[in-house]
Amino acid sequence: MSKLHTLQVRTPEGILFAQQLAGPVTRFLAWGIDLVCISLVLSVLSVVAGLLGVISAGLGQAVALLLWFSVSLGYGCALEWFWRGQTVGKRMLRLRVVDAQGLKLHFSQVAVRNLLRAVDMLPGPYLVGGVACVLSRRAQRLGDFAANTVVIRHPTLAHPDLDQLLAGKYNSLRAYPHLEARLRQQVSPAEAALALQAIVRRDALEPQARVELFAQIAGYFQTKVRFPPEAVDGLTDEQYVRNAVDVIYRPRTPSGSSGTTRQ
């Protein structure tokens, strides 16, 4: 994959993440889907504004304008924040907004990129933003430049049989449900996929490379969430990563069990 179409981020622990950048055409299609969703919401709310217009024409117009502004801006901000960088359109086309440096996406970044959407849409449907995406090395529109964000492709990954792959020893991390939940929240899909692929391909690695790789991944996960010493005592780095992947990919069921408490 060309580096011109790939976001490469190296963590302080030396782990390199590579993610495919979304192009302007795919992003435009996602925006089209979002525009339909926004229009549907506004059409429903326009009924409310119409009822108020019966009482007062000025009040109805003011409410309609307020609703239009709130939905147009709030749609992207709310969904990209609560869905971790995705809207309906982005989710359908498997796109995601992320921080350009691989850091956690902050609400201020989500707000900035959505506020500047009005500039990117000038003078027609995303003409300024589209030109910026084409000329940018990382396919960024003006809102992305200001917020230091990029949009990546989030392809479907074919995962192996987790019950078979992770079967084995008792998973000590399962004894701390609140830390399990925090780990699932803090680790991004790309980071979890990298750890899973390391487990899948571990037997193909040279012994020293295998030790170093799992030490880096374990160290990185431990910076996300610190489990008590009694939960990790006696675990090798590879066992810790296996336990963490088990927690991420096989969350507890509503009844409180995880389906399996094995590593």
Short mmCIF file of the C-alpha atoms (twelve columns), coordinates in Angstrom:
data_MODEL
# 
_entry.id   MODEL 
# 
loop_
_atom_site.group_PDB 
_atom_site.id 
_atom_site.type_symbol 
_atom_site.label_atom_id 
_atom_site.label_alt_id 
_atom_site.label_comp_id 
_atom_site.label_asym_id 
_atom_site.label_seq_id 
_atom_site.Cartn_x 
_atom_site.Cartn_y 
_atom_site.Cartn_z 
_atom_site.pdbx_PDB_model_num 
ATOM 1   C CA . MET A 1   0.000   0.000   0.000  1 
ATOM 2   C CA . SER A 2   1.395   3.418   -0.964 1 
ATOM 3   C CA . LYS A 3   2.514   5.641   1.896  1 
ATOM 4   C CA . LEU A 4   0.691   8.506   0.168  1 
ATOM 5   C CA . HIS A 5   -2.597  6.722   0.920  1 
ATOM 6   C CA . THR A 6   -1.626  5.437   4.371  1 
ATOM 7   C CA . LEU A 7   -1.518  7.019   7.815  1 
ATOM 8   C CA . GLN A 8   1.508   5.668   9.685  1 
ATOM 9   C CA . VAL A 9   1.800   6.339   13.429 1 
ATOM 10  C CA . ARG A 10  4.615   5.117   15.644 1 
ATOM 11  C CA . THR A 11  3.827   5.015   19.363 1 
ATOM 12  C CA . PRO A 12  6.417   5.906   22.047 1 
ATOM 13  C CA . GLU A 13  6.688   2.159   22.662 1 
ATOM 14  C CA . GLY A 14  7.889   1.672   19.066 1 
ATOM 15  C CA . ILE A 15  4.711   0.042   17.726 1 
ATOM 16  C CA . LEU A 16  3.915   1.127   14.161 1 
ATOM 17  C CA . PHE A 17  0.268   1.396   13.140 1 
ATOM 18  C CA . ALA A 18  -0.645  1.788   9.457  1 
ATOM 19  C CA . GLN A 19  -4.182  2.708   8.425  1 
ATOM 20  C CA . GLN A 20  -5.579  3.371   4.961  1 
ATOM 21  C CA . LEU A 21  -6.735  6.936   4.371  1 
ATOM 22  C CA . ALA A 22  -10.185 7.595   2.928  1 
ATOM 23  C CA . GLY A 23  -10.277 9.390   -0.413 1 
ATOM 24  C CA . PRO A 24  -12.453 12.395  -1.332 1 
ATOM 25  C CA . VAL A 25  -14.945 10.327  -3.359 1 
ATOM 26  C CA . THR A 26  -15.724 7.917   -0.520 1 
ATOM 27  C CA . ARG A 27  -15.949 10.776  1.935  1 
ATOM 28  C CA . PHE A 28  -18.341 12.646  -0.379 1 
ATOM 29  C CA . LEU A 29  -20.582 9.587   -0.582 1 
ATOM 30  C CA . ALA A 30  -20.597 9.300   3.215  1 
ATOM 31  C CA . TRP A 31  -21.538 12.969  3.461  1 
ATOM 32  C CA . GLY A 32  -24.385 12.348  0.993  1 
ATOM 33  C CA . ILE A 33  -25.801 9.654   3.272  1 
ATOM 34  C CA . ASP A 34  -25.459 11.972  6.260  1 
ATOM 35  C CA . LEU A 35  -27.194 14.740  4.326  1 
ATOM 36  C CA . VAL A 36  -30.171 12.447  3.757  1 
ATOM 37  C CA . CYS A 37  -30.276 11.633  7.486  1 
ATOM 38  C CA . ILE A 38  -30.126 15.324  8.399  1 
ATOM 39  C CA . SER A 39  -32.891 16.118  5.913  1 
ATOM 40  C CA . LEU A 40  -35.131 13.417  7.382  1 
ATOM 41  C CA . VAL A 41  -34.636 14.758  10.908 1 
ATOM 42  C CA . LEU A 42  -35.296 18.325  9.777  1 
ATOM 43  C CA . SER A 43  -38.442 17.290  7.907  1 
ATOM 44  C CA . VAL A 44  -39.854 15.817  11.108 1 
ATOM 45  C CA . LEU A 45  -38.894 18.860  13.182 1 
ATOM 46  C CA . SER A 46  -40.322 21.206  10.566 1 
ATOM 47  C CA . VAL A 47  -43.757 19.927  11.582 1 
ATOM 48  C CA . VAL A 48  -43.130 21.346  15.060 1 
ATOM 49  C CA . ALA A 49  -41.991 24.661  13.587 1 
ATOM 50  C CA . GLY A 50  -45.077 24.681  11.378 1 
ATOM 51  C CA . LEU A 51  -47.376 24.271  14.377 1 
ATOM 52  C CA . LEU A 52  -45.639 27.173  16.111 1 
ATOM 53  C CA . GLY A 53  -46.041 29.200  12.926 1 
ATOM 54  C CA . VAL A 54  -49.798 28.984  13.367 1 
ATOM 55  C CA . ILE A 55  -49.418 30.844  16.652 1 
ATOM 56  C CA . SER A 56  -46.824 33.289  15.363 1 
ATOM 57  C CA . ALA A 57  -45.194 33.402  11.944 1 
ATOM 58  C CA . GLY A 58  -42.066 35.018  13.377 1 
ATOM 59  C CA . LEU A 59  -41.804 32.433  16.150 1 
ATOM 60  C CA . GLY A 60  -42.161 29.585  13.650 1 
ATOM 61  C CA . GLN A 61  -39.408 30.998  11.439 1 
ATOM 62  C CA . ALA A 62  -37.095 31.562  14.398 1 
ATOM 63  C CA . VAL A 63  -37.614 28.042  15.696 1 
ATOM 64  C CA . ALA A 64  -37.137 26.574  12.207 1 
ATOM 65  C CA . LEU A 65  -33.836 28.440  11.810 1 
ATOM 66  C CA . LEU A 66  -32.662 27.374  15.259 1 
ATOM 67  C CA . LEU A 67  -33.565 23.736  14.576 1 
ATOM 68  C CA . TRP A 68  -31.786 23.803  11.212 1 
ATOM 69  C CA . PHE A 69  -28.602 25.204  12.743 1 
ATOM 70  C CA . SER A 70  -28.702 22.839  15.747 1 
ATOM 71  C CA . VAL A 71  -29.287 19.684  13.705 1 
ATOM 72  C CA . SER A 72  -26.827 20.592  10.933 1 
ATOM 73  C CA . LEU A 73  -24.033 21.225  13.416 1 
ATOM 74  C CA . GLY A 74  -25.080 18.894  16.221 1 
ATOM 75  C CA . TYR A 75  -25.526 15.826  13.990 1 
ATOM 76  C CA . GLY A 76  -21.829 15.546  13.125 1 
ATOM 77  C CA . CYS A 77  -20.563 16.637  16.539 1 
ATOM 78  C CA . ALA A 78  -22.776 14.270  18.526 1 
ATOM 79  C CA . LEU A 79  -22.332 11.181  16.380 1 
ATOM 80  C CA . GLU A 80  -18.590 11.584  15.789 1 
ATOM 81  C CA . TRP A 81  -18.091 11.980  19.526 1 
ATOM 82  C CA . PHE A 82  -20.323 9.183   20.810 1 
ATOM 83  C CA . TRP A 83  -19.520 6.798   17.933 1 
ATOM 84  C CA . ARG A 84  -15.772 7.456   18.180 1 
ATOM 85  C CA . GLY A 85  -15.331 9.294   14.889 1 
ATOM 86  C CA . GLN A 86  -18.251 7.915   12.910 1 
ATOM 87  C CA . THR A 87  -21.579 9.207   11.601 1 
ATOM 88  C CA . VAL A 88  -24.278 7.144   9.894  1 
ATOM 89  C CA . GLY A 89  -22.648 7.696   6.503  1 
ATOM 90  C CA . LYS A 90  -19.152 6.927   7.771  1 
ATOM 91  C CA . ARG A 91  -20.359 3.820   9.566  1 
ATOM 92  C CA . MET A 92  -22.103 2.508   6.462  1 
ATOM 93  C CA . LEU A 93  -18.992 3.069   4.329  1 
ATOM 94  C CA . ARG A 94  -16.659 1.965   7.152  1 
ATOM 95  C CA . LEU A 95  -14.866 5.287   7.609  1 
ATOM 96  C CA . ARG A 96  -13.686 6.843   10.859 1 
ATOM 97  C CA . VAL A 97  -12.294 10.208  11.997 1 
ATOM 98  C CA . VAL A 98  -9.089  9.850   14.034 1 
ATOM 99  C CA . ASP A 99  -6.416  12.120  15.437 1 
ATOM 100 C CA . ALA A 100 -3.647  12.626  12.865 1 
ATOM 101 C CA . GLN A 101 -0.967  11.709  15.413 1 
ATOM 102 C CA . GLY A 102 -2.697  8.573   16.670 1 
ATOM 103 C CA . LEU A 103 -3.774  10.216  19.941 1 
ATOM 104 C CA . LYS A 104 -7.209  10.025  21.517 1 
ATOM 105 C CA . LEU A 105 -9.800  12.053  19.609 1 
ATOM 106 C CA . HIS A 106 -10.994 15.009  21.720 1 
ATOM 107 C CA . PHE A 107 -14.364 16.705  21.560 1 
ATOM 108 C CA . SER A 108 -12.688 20.012  20.672 1 
ATOM 109 C CA . GLN A 109 -11.330 18.385  17.502 1 
ATOM 110 C CA . VAL A 110 -14.768 17.036  16.606 1 
ATOM 111 C CA . ALA A 111 -16.304 20.478  17.176 1 
ATOM 112 C CA . VAL A 112 -13.665 22.356  15.141 1 
ATOM 113 C CA . ARG A 113 -13.862 20.079  12.094 1 
ATOM 114 C CA . ASN A 114 -17.661 20.308  12.071 1 
ATOM 115 C CA . LEU A 115 -17.721 24.088  12.553 1 
ATOM 116 C CA . LEU A 116 -15.410 24.527  9.564  1 
ATOM 117 C CA . ARG A 117 -17.578 22.274  7.424  1 
ATOM 118 C CA . ALA A 118 -19.416 25.425  6.296  1 
ATOM 119 C CA . VAL A 119 -16.158 26.776  4.836  1 
ATOM 120 C CA . ASP A 120 -15.271 23.451  3.190  1 
ATOM 121 C CA . MET A 121 -18.668 23.409  1.456  1 
ATOM 122 C CA . LEU A 122 -18.063 26.753  -0.301 1 
ATOM 123 C CA . PRO A 123 -18.890 27.809  -2.971 1 
ATOM 124 C CA . GLY A 124 -20.801 24.619  -3.849 1 
ATOM 125 C CA . PRO A 125 -21.110 21.090  -2.458 1 
ATOM 126 C CA . TYR A 126 -17.724 20.612  -0.805 1 
ATOM 127 C CA . LEU A 127 -15.728 22.296  -3.574 1 
ATOM 128 C CA . VAL A 128 -13.166 23.886  -1.222 1 
ATOM 129 C CA . GLY A 129 -12.992 20.764  0.943  1 
ATOM 130 C CA . GLY A 130 -12.747 18.481  -2.075 1 
ATOM 131 C CA . VAL A 131 -9.874  20.456  -3.597 1 
ATOM 132 C CA . ALA A 132 -8.095  20.458  -0.223 1 
ATOM 133 C CA . CYS A 133 -8.510  16.655  0.026  1 
ATOM 134 C CA . VAL A 134 -7.069  16.124  -3.441 1 
ATOM 135 C CA . LEU A 135 -4.063  18.379  -2.825 1 
ATOM 136 C CA . SER A 136 -3.399  17.182  0.732  1 
ATOM 137 C CA . ARG A 137 -0.932  14.349  1.302  1 
ATOM 138 C CA . ARG A 138 -3.287  12.884  3.921  1 
ATOM 139 C CA . ALA A 139 -6.574  13.690  2.163  1 
ATOM 140 C CA . GLN A 140 -7.518  16.391  4.701  1 
ATOM 141 C CA . ARG A 141 -10.122 19.082  4.176  1 
ATOM 142 C CA . LEU A 142 -9.722  22.469  5.881  1 
ATOM 143 C CA . GLY A 143 -11.644 21.284  8.930  1 
ATOM 144 C CA . ASP A 144 -9.249  18.359  9.289  1 
ATOM 145 C CA . PHE A 145 -6.210  20.630  9.041  1 
ATOM 146 C CA . ALA A 146 -7.583  22.893  11.782 1 
ATOM 147 C CA . ALA A 147 -8.570  19.990  14.051 1 
ATOM 148 C CA . ASN A 148 -5.482  17.855  13.253 1 
ATOM 149 C CA . THR A 149 -7.656  14.926  12.185 1 
ATOM 150 C CA . VAL A 150 -7.783  12.522  9.258  1 
ATOM 151 C CA . VAL A 151 -10.440 10.139  7.970  1 
ATOM 152 C CA . ILE A 152 -9.386  6.524   7.602  1 
ATOM 153 C CA . ARG A 153 -10.954 3.448   6.067  1 
ATOM 154 C CA . HIS A 154 -12.048 0.915   8.651  1 
ATOM 155 C CA . PRO A 155 -12.312 -2.338  6.680  1 
ATOM 156 C CA . THR A 156 -13.973 -5.467  7.984  1 
ATOM 157 C CA . LEU A 157 -11.386 -7.815  9.445  1 
ATOM 158 C CA . ALA A 158 -11.756 -11.553 9.158  1 
ATOM 159 C CA . HIS A 159 -11.171 -12.786 12.694 1 
ATOM 160 C CA . PRO A 160 -10.267 -16.351 13.531 1 
ATOM 161 C CA . ASP A 161 -12.272 -18.544 15.881 1 
ATOM 162 C CA . LEU A 162 -11.617 -16.754 19.173 1 
ATOM 163 C CA . ASP A 163 -12.912 -19.619 21.306 1 
ATOM 164 C CA . GLN A 164 -10.329 -21.891 19.784 1 
ATOM 165 C CA . LEU A 165 -7.525  -19.327 19.546 1 
ATOM 166 C CA . LEU A 166 -7.845  -17.984 23.108 1 
ATOM 167 C CA . ALA A 167 -8.829  -21.187 24.872 1 
ATOM 168 C CA . GLY A 168 -6.535  -22.221 27.702 1 
ATOM 169 C CA . LYS A 169 -5.620  -20.707 31.039 1 
ATOM 170 C CA . TYR A 170 -7.771  -18.738 33.431 1 
ATOM 171 C CA . ASN A 171 -8.011  -15.047 32.523 1 
ATOM 172 C CA . SER A 172 -7.186  -13.097 35.678 1 
ATOM 173 C CA . LEU A 173 -8.231  -9.780  34.103 1 
ATOM 174 C CA . ARG A 174 -11.858 -10.945 34.210 1 
ATOM 175 C CA . ALA A 175 -11.879 -10.435 37.976 1 
ATOM 176 C CA . TYR A 176 -11.996 -6.638  37.436 1 
ATOM 177 C CA . PRO A 177 -15.104 -5.797  35.349 1 
ATOM 178 C CA . HIS A 178 -14.665 -2.015  35.633 1 
ATOM 179 C CA . LEU A 179 -11.100 -2.240  34.319 1 
ATOM 180 C CA . GLU A 180 -12.242 -4.604  31.547 1 
ATOM 181 C CA . ALA A 181 -14.742 -1.997  30.391 1 
ATOM 182 C CA . ARG A 182 -12.122 0.759   30.534 1 
ATOM 183 C CA . LEU A 183 -9.697  -1.314  28.456 1 
ATOM 184 C CA . ARG A 184 -12.326 -1.872  25.767 1 
ATOM 185 C CA . GLN A 185 -13.030 1.856   25.737 1 
ATOM 186 C CA . GLN A 186 -9.398  2.991   25.608 1 
ATOM 187 C CA . VAL A 187 -8.064  0.574   22.972 1 
ATOM 188 C CA . SER A 188 -8.942  1.519   19.382 1 
ATOM 189 C CA . PRO A 189 -10.155 -1.069  16.844 1 
ATOM 190 C CA . ALA A 190 -6.857  -0.781  14.936 1 
ATOM 191 C CA . GLU A 191 -4.801  -1.405  18.085 1 
ATOM 192 C CA . ALA A 192 -6.931  -4.395  19.061 1 
ATOM 193 C CA . ALA A 193 -6.657  -5.827  15.546 1 
ATOM 194 C CA . LEU A 194 -2.863  -5.506  15.636 1 
ATOM 195 C CA . ALA A 195 -2.691  -7.416  18.927 1 
ATOM 196 C CA . LEU A 196 -4.997  -10.129 17.580 1 
ATOM 197 C CA . GLN A 197 -2.905  -10.523 14.436 1 
ATOM 198 C CA . ALA A 198 0.238   -10.803 16.560 1 
ATOM 199 C CA . ILE A 199 -1.357  -13.729 18.414 1 
ATOM 200 C CA . VAL A 200 -2.464  -15.371 15.171 1 
ATOM 201 C CA . ARG A 201 1.019   -15.102 13.616 1 
ATOM 202 C CA . ARG A 202 3.122   -15.664 16.729 1 
ATOM 203 C CA . ASP A 203 4.370   -19.106 15.671 1 
ATOM 204 C CA . ALA A 204 5.777   -17.638 12.455 1 
ATOM 205 C CA . LEU A 205 8.007   -15.174 14.348 1 
ATOM 206 C CA . GLU A 206 11.597  -15.694 15.366 1 
ATOM 207 C CA . PRO A 207 11.841  -16.291 19.149 1 
ATOM 208 C CA . GLN A 208 13.558  -12.977 19.918 1 
ATOM 209 C CA . ALA A 209 11.254  -10.998 17.642 1 
ATOM 210 C CA . ARG A 210 8.260   -12.692 19.251 1 
ATOM 211 C CA . VAL A 211 9.392   -11.714 22.743 1 
ATOM 212 C CA . GLU A 212 10.092  -8.110  21.718 1 
ATOM 213 C CA . LEU A 213 6.802   -7.715  19.859 1 
ATOM 214 C CA . PHE A 214 4.632   -8.918  22.734 1 
ATOM 215 C CA . ALA A 215 6.661   -6.849  25.209 1 
ATOM 216 C CA . GLN A 216 5.881   -3.730  23.163 1 
ATOM 217 C CA . ILE A 217 2.183   -4.523  22.788 1 
ATOM 218 C CA . ALA A 218 1.797   -5.450  26.463 1 
ATOM 219 C CA . GLY A 219 3.592   -2.279  27.530 1 
ATOM 220 C CA . TYR A 220 1.345   -0.194  25.315 1 
ATOM 221 C CA . PHE A 221 -1.856  -1.784  26.661 1 
ATOM 222 C CA . GLN A 222 -0.614  -1.276  30.223 1 
ATOM 223 C CA . THR A 223 -0.326  2.469   29.574 1 
ATOM 224 C CA . LYS A 224 -4.026  2.435   28.683 1 
ATOM 225 C CA . VAL A 225 -5.275  0.634   31.811 1 
ATOM 226 C CA . ARG A 226 -3.354  -0.494  34.900 1 
ATOM 227 C CA . PHE A 227 -4.631  -3.731  36.412 1 
ATOM 228 C CA . PRO A 228 -3.699  -4.537  40.049 1 
ATOM 229 C CA . PRO A 229 -0.435  -6.464  40.575 1 
ATOM 230 C CA . GLU A 230 -2.320  -9.575  41.677 1 
ATOM 231 C CA . ALA A 231 -4.029  -9.699  38.263 1 
ATOM 232 C CA . VAL A 232 -0.792  -9.719  36.274 1 
ATOM 233 C CA . ASP A 233 1.699   -11.444 38.585 1 
ATOM 234 C CA . GLY A 234 3.220   -14.454 36.862 1 
ATOM 235 C CA . LEU A 235 1.933   -13.494 33.420 1 
ATOM 236 C CA . THR A 236 4.365   -13.260 30.532 1 
ATOM 237 C CA . ASP A 237 3.900   -10.385 28.093 1 
ATOM 238 C CA . GLU A 238 2.371   -12.768 25.567 1 
ATOM 239 C CA . GLN A 239 -0.086  -14.135 28.137 1 
ATOM 240 C CA . TYR A 240 -1.026  -10.600 29.129 1 
ATOM 241 C CA . VAL A 241 -1.756  -9.685  25.499 1 
ATOM 242 C CA . ARG A 242 -3.831  -12.863 25.067 1 
ATOM 243 C CA . ASN A 243 -5.861  -11.974 28.162 1 
ATOM 244 C CA . ALA A 244 -6.326  -8.382  26.965 1 
ATOM 245 C CA . VAL A 245 -7.467  -9.502  23.513 1 
ATOM 246 C CA . ASP A 246 -9.893  -11.930 25.149 1 
ATOM 247 C CA . VAL A 247 -11.341 -9.050  27.188 1 
ATOM 248 C CA . ILE A 248 -11.622 -6.718  24.168 1 
ATOM 249 C CA . TYR A 249 -13.144 -9.142  21.692 1 
ATOM 250 C CA . ARG A 250 -15.319 -11.170 24.052 1 
ATOM 251 C CA . PRO A 251 -17.036 -8.738  26.439 1 
ATOM 252 C CA . ARG A 252 -19.241 -9.925  29.252 1 
ATOM 253 C CA . THR A 253 -22.832 -10.818 28.464 1 
ATOM 254 C CA . PRO A 254 -25.662 -8.844  30.110 1 
ATOM 255 C CA . SER A 255 -25.994 -11.629 32.686 1 
ATOM 256 C CA . GLY A 256 -22.466 -10.864 33.870 1 
ATOM 257 C CA . SER A 257 -20.584 -13.815 32.375 1 
ATOM 258 C CA . SER A 258 -18.107 -13.417 29.529 1 
ATOM 259 C CA . GLY A 259 -19.184 -16.470 27.626 1 
ATOM 260 C CA . THR A 260 -15.839 -17.894 28.637 1 
ATOM 261 C CA . THR A 261 -13.367 -16.924 31.314 1 
ATOM 262 C CA . ARG A 262 -10.482 -18.576 29.649 1 
ATOM 263 C CA . GLN A 263 -7.405  -16.924 28.282 1 
# 
